[in-house]
């Protein structure tokens, strides 16, 4: 799904060319093993400056937040005391 979105922005030929070049260079590579940082370098070179932000949006860091409650104690029949965090 992510590569499909990237293909819409960059173009199928450029994206396939970047992946093909990455695979050609790292096909039989042992140590250091190929990693996503290497692939991202090829993708950045194939992506025009006007849509570089798409790489960060699709492959960049994500922020997760957790919300919840703890220490719930009953005060009366229908009332509770608890501590929330976010």
Phi, psi and omega in degrees: 000319180292317180291331175294318177294320178295322178298323178295326182276319187267320186112143185296318183295316180294318180294313178297323178295319179294317179293320179297317179296319178297315180293323179296322181283327188248012187303309181252019183289135177258264182258132354288139182291149177300146180219179183291332178298320177294318177297319179298324178298318178292321179294323179295321179293328182276345184269129177296155181301329184291341180235023177299330181299335181296322178299317179293320179296321184275323187244357184284181181293151177243155179246125177250140176233144181244136175235152180181188180221150177216164177065041180283122179231136179287135176260309175225191186300320184242007183244143180226152173249131179211166180245128180255152173218158176206000000 
